[in-house]
Amino acid sequence: MQARKISVKTTEITKFLYILPFMILLGVFAYYPLYGWVYAFFDYTPPIPLSQSPFVGLKWFHSLVENKVKIDQTLQVLKNTFGMSGLSLLFSWLPMMFAIFLTEIKAVRFRKFIQTVTTLPNFISWVLVYSLAFSMFSSEGIVNGLLKQIGLIHSPLLLLQNADHVWIMMWMWLTWKTLGWSAILYIAAIMSIDDSLYEAAYVDGATRMQVIWYVVIPSMIPTYFVLTMLQVASFLNNGLEQYFVFQNAFNKDSIQVLDLYVYNLAMGGGSYSVSVAISMLKSLISVVLLFSVNGMSKLLRGESIV
Amino acid sequence: MSENTAGIATDEKIHDGNYSSKIKAHTSPADKAVTLVIYVLFSLYSLICIYPFYSIIINTISANDISANGEVFLYPKHIQFHNYIDVFKIPGLWNAAVVSVGRTVIGASLTVGTSAFLGFMFTQMDLWGRKFWYRYTVITMFFNAGVIPWYLTMRSLHLTNNFLAYILPAVVMPFYIILVKTFVESTPKELQQAASIDGAGTLTLFFKIMLPICKPILATVAIFAAVEQWNSFQDTLLLVTDNKLYSLQFILYNYINQASSISTLVNLQNAGSTAIQSLATKQTTTSIRMTVTIIVVAPILLIYPIFQRFFVKGIMIGAVKG
């Protein structure tokens, strides 16, 4: 009995030793960077090591709101972040609608073609999206060339330098890239709807729109709920790449979301400490959001999403 | 087993197109109008998705003077391939192609191997601290320190201007580990039990039994990981200043933002070899940018039709599990 217990323990430990190197690697790249948060409490300028940098406490957090200019700057960045995340959230039903109407198409080849073509943009990088955008819409791009050719315009339209509609433009590029792909999860949800529900609706004489409204949409609400909650949880994380590649001197003020702001501050201005302070606040708020959303999900549906 | 079969069954439904018959055909005028609107909208949207790619391709193979005037938008005119020949003469482009291919092949292979192994190990009930290590892995999907602390870490590990910076952080990818774990859980337990009664150890179990069974899900993971590596731009932006380590994505980004200097460079180089260069083959900044764009996007356009049937299956298996 005793011997068997010990041998079980050895296999447990051996198995752990197999995964140990990978856990260390994860520790180094995912957990160790958390140590970098201490930079937020020091006055750190790159060549001088942290050990010789003065400890400044909450100075950098305070600096975000210390005078009118800084407050305006912070508010503008928050406004951009909320504006662009808010737009995505506002239109979060689009992939669901896309899936519903796509499955309504009865010509199999046509439907497969659409599904293939619309998921393609999801697989190219933001740099490539920007390059396509540039080739199409820059002053020497294809669209301006075409418009000039047919004599509609004389001076090129500067769509990429336009600062007025940046949020909408960014939302449109994001939608172009991700819509078809996001719909796949909903298509999977539609697949799993019980056939008898359709039959019952049909027997009751429901029209197509009524079937969609009373059968399909209610069946997809759980999926929609989970995905939207996750979207809320990552409200502050717009990511860096899209806004980085699309930023220019003209649209800079209205395109700077938190992630881009953090990058520009550190890499452009060398203000590491402030950037780290913002990153830190952002991560903490995101975790709070994630847990509140999770709690809400438990409360409403008795199911946690994380 | 049930999750897996459900996933595959739904997928087959898509391919057979059975599911649209769920809704019986109505023939009222209103329904016909709805059908028409759906078809028109989807056709338009497909066009919007595919046209930019098409348009750039036909512009790069048309005579550059015609293309520069904006006359090419439906089909190529005066087809020529000078752009492609000349663009590869740009210093650094071959090197960037090697870096991109290298990181894609090495990085994706490591990701697949690790995801397979850890996905399998996390199903082993007698792994010491299994639940803890699984959570420790998965939680990193939702939580990170931020760009700057990450940059500072990489710098302190001497991973700036180092090829390993592309590879090492990509070794453990929680999302793929979840996909593999779900897949392994859906295979019959008896298989592993029988093998271990026959004396197979953990590694034999993994290599001889699980790895062959997991092929479909590993194909999906391989494709995702490869696309991710190929598309990666942020790590070069943050960590690399040595132009020998630039990736194609980074080079392309630089070209879009640089002034017309590249076209001058290419045309100067050509001026040396061919005394007179016609306007039609003379590179413009736009033609070079477009050509590099096509070179960067080509691998994805080429393998996409092949891999998209894998990923629908793979992602659905993941989706059903939730």
Interface residues (C-beta under 8 A of the other chain):
Chain A: V8 T11 E12 I13 T14 K15 F16 Y18 I19 F22 M23 L25 L26 V28 F29 A30 Y31 Y32 P33 L34 Y35 G36 W37 Y39 F101 L102 T103 E104 I105 K106 V108 F110 R111 K112 F113 I114 T116 V117 T118 T119 L120 P121 F123 I124 S125 W126 V127 L128 Y130 S131 L132 F134 S135 M136 E140 G141 I142 N144 G145 L146 L147 K148 Q149 W176 G180 I184 L185 I187 A188 A189 I190 M191 S192 I193 D195 Y198 Y202 T207 R208 M209 V211 V226 A233 L240 E241 F244 V245 D259 V262 Y263 A266 M267 Y272 S275 V276 S279 M280 K282 S283 S286 V287 L290 V306
Chain B: A6 G7 T10 K13 I14 D16 G17 Y19 S20 S21 K22 I23 K24 A25 H26 S28 A30 D31 V34 T35 I38 Y39 L41 F42 S43 Y45 S46 I48 C49 I50 P52 F53 S55 I56 N59 A68 N69 G70 E71 V72 F73 T114 F117 L118 M121 Q124 D126 L127 W128 G129 W133 Y136 T137 T140 F142 F143 N144 A145 G146 V147 I148 P149 W150 Y151 L152 T153 L157 L168 P169 V171 V172 T202 L203 V227 W230 N231 S232 F233 Q234 L237 L238 Q249 F250 L252 Y253 I256 T284 T285 T286 R289 M290 V292 T293 V296 V297 I300 L301 Y304 P305 Q308 V312 I315 M316 A319 V320 G322
